[in-house]
Amino acid sequence: MTRVLVLNGPNLNLLGTREPQVYGTSTLADVEQLVRDAAAELGVEVRFLQSNHEGVLIDAIQAAREDCDAILVNPGGLTHTSVSLRDALTGVSLPFAEVHVSEPRAREPFRHHSYLEDVAAVRVTGEGVAGYPRALRELVAGLG
C-alpha cells in the first residue's frame, strides 16, 4: 500500500483560531480528516505530524525514506527560511507536495519566496484547507 507522510510545520496547530481572515476557521483536526477521507478514496495510508520545531520535521522526513512513498508538507513559515528543510526533502529522494492554505504571493513580500517550490512535485496554494486533499490526489497520481 502507498504510504504518505503528511507534515505540518510551525503554527499550523493554531489553524481555526490564528488569523481566521487569512487561514479560515477549519482546525488542523479538520484538515487531517479531509486528508484521511481522500486517502481512503485513493487507497493510500497517511501518517500525520505537526511540529513547531524544524529539527523534528527534518527527523520525520529522514525517517520517511524507510517506509513512505511520498510526503505532503505545509512547512508554514519555514517555507521562506529553511534551506535545511529543503535539503532534507531533496535528500530522501521522495516526491513531495508543498501545500499552503493561503496564497503566499498575495501576502507580505517576505512570503513570496519558497525554498521548496522548484523541487516540489506538486504545489497547491491559496485553496484553503481544500488544497490538502487536492495536493494528495495530485501527488499520488504522479506516483504512477
C-alpha positions as CSV (number, residue, x, y, z in Angstrom):
1,M,0.0,0.0,0.0
2,T,1.2,3.5,-0.8
3,R,2.1,5.5,2.3
4,V,2.3,9.3,2.5
5,L,3.7,11.3,5.4
6,V,1.7,14.5,6.0
7,L,3.7,17.2,7.8
8,N,2.6,20.5,9.1
9,G,5.1,23.0,10.3
10,P,5.2,25.8,12.8
11,N,1.9,27.4,14.0
12,L,-0.3,25.1,11.9
13,N,-1.6,23.7,15.2
14,L,-3.3,27.1,15.5
15,L,-5.5,26.6,12.4
16,G,-9.0,27.6,13.2
17,T,-8.1,30.4,15.6
18,R,-5.0,32.1,14.1
19,E,-5.9,34.9,11.7
20,P,-9.2,33.3,10.5
21,Q,-9.5,36.0,7.9
22,V,-6.4,34.6,6.3
23,Y,-6.5,30.8,7.2
24,G,-10.2,30.2,7.7
25,T,-11.8,28.5,10.6
26,S,-11.0,24.9,9.9
27,T,-8.8,23.3,12.5
28,L,-5.8,21.0,12.0
29,A,-8.1,18.1,13.0
30,D,-10.4,19.1,10.2
31,V,-7.5,19.1,7.8
32,E,-6.4,15.7,8.9
33,Q,-10.0,14.4,8.4
34,L,-10.1,15.8,4.9
35,V,-6.8,14.1,4.1
36,R,-7.9,10.8,5.7
37,D,-11.1,10.9,3.5
38,A,-9.2,11.5,0.3
39,A,-6.6,8.8,1.3
40,A,-9.4,6.3,1.8
41,E,-10.8,7.1,-1.7
42,L,-7.3,6.7,-3.1
43,G,-6.5,3.5,-1.2
44,V,-3.4,5.0,0.4
45,E,-2.2,5.2,4.0
46,V,-1.4,8.5,5.6
47,R,0.5,9.4,8.7
48,F,0.4,12.9,10.3
49,L,2.9,15.0,12.2
50,Q,2.7,18.7,13.2
51,S,5.7,20.3,14.9
52,N,6.8,23.8,15.7
53,H,10.4,22.6,15.7
54,E,12.3,22.4,12.4
55,G,14.6,19.5,13.6
56,V,11.6,17.3,14.5
57,L,10.2,17.9,10.9
58,I,13.6,17.0,9.4
59,D,13.9,13.9,11.5
60,A,10.5,12.8,10.3
61,I,11.4,13.4,6.7
62,Q,14.6,11.4,7.1
63,A,12.7,8.5,8.7
64,A,10.1,8.6,6.0
65,R,12.6,7.2,3.5
66,E,12.3,3.9,5.3
67,D,8.5,3.4,5.0
68,C,6.9,6.1,2.9
69,D,6.4,6.6,-0.8
70,A,5.8,10.4,-0.7
71,I,5.5,13.4,1.6
72,L,2.8,16.1,1.7
73,V,4.1,19.2,3.6
74,N,2.8,22.5,4.7
75,P,6.0,24.0,6.0
76,G,4.4,27.2,7.3
77,G,6.9,30.0,7.8
78,L,9.8,27.6,7.2
79,T,8.8,27.8,3.5
80,H,10.6,31.1,3.3
81,T,13.6,30.5,5.6
82,S,14.7,26.9,5.7
83,V,17.4,25.6,3.4
84,S,17.7,22.7,5.9
85,L,14.1,21.6,5.3
86,R,14.7,21.7,1.5
87,D,17.9,19.7,1.9
88,A,16.1,17.0,3.9
89,L,13.3,16.8,1.3
90,T,15.6,16.5,-1.6
91,G,18.0,14.3,0.3
92,V,15.5,11.5,0.9
93,S,14.5,11.3,-2.8
94,L,10.8,11.0,-2.2
95,P,8.4,13.0,-4.2
96,F,6.6,15.7,-2.2
97,A,3.8,18.1,-2.4
98,E,4.0,21.6,-1.0
99,V,0.7,23.0,0.2
100,H,-0.3,26.3,1.7
101,V,-3.8,27.3,3.0
102,S,-3.3,31.0,1.9
103,E,-1.6,32.3,-1.3
104,P,1.9,33.4,-0.1
105,R,2.4,35.6,-3.2
106,A,-0.7,37.6,-2.2
107,R,0.7,38.4,1.2
108,E,3.7,40.2,2.6
109,P,6.8,40.4,0.3
110,F,8.9,38.2,2.5
111,R,6.4,35.3,1.9
112,H,6.8,35.4,-1.9
113,H,9.9,33.2,-2.0
114,S,9.6,29.4,-1.3
115,Y,12.7,27.3,-0.9
116,L,10.7,24.3,-1.9
117,E,8.7,25.3,-5.0
118,D,11.3,24.4,-7.6
119,V,11.9,20.9,-6.2
120,A,8.3,20.0,-5.2
121,A,6.5,17.5,-7.4
122,V,3.2,19.3,-6.6
123,R,2.4,22.7,-5.3
124,V,-1.0,23.8,-4.2
125,T,-1.6,27.3,-2.7
126,G,-4.4,29.6,-1.8
127,E,-7.2,27.0,-1.8
128,G,-7.8,26.9,1.9
129,V,-7.8,23.6,3.6
130,A,-9.3,22.0,0.4
131,G,-5.8,22.3,-1.0
132,Y,-4.6,19.4,1.1
133,P,-6.8,16.7,-0.5
134,R,-6.1,18.1,-3.9
135,A,-2.3,18.0,-3.2
136,L,-2.7,14.4,-2.0
137,R,-4.6,13.4,-5.1
138,E,-2.0,15.0,-7.5
139,L,0.9,13.6,-5.5
140,V,-0.5,10.0,-5.6
141,A,-1.4,10.3,-9.3
142,G,2.2,11.2,-10.0
143,L,3.5,8.1,-8.3
144,G,2.1,6.1,-11.3
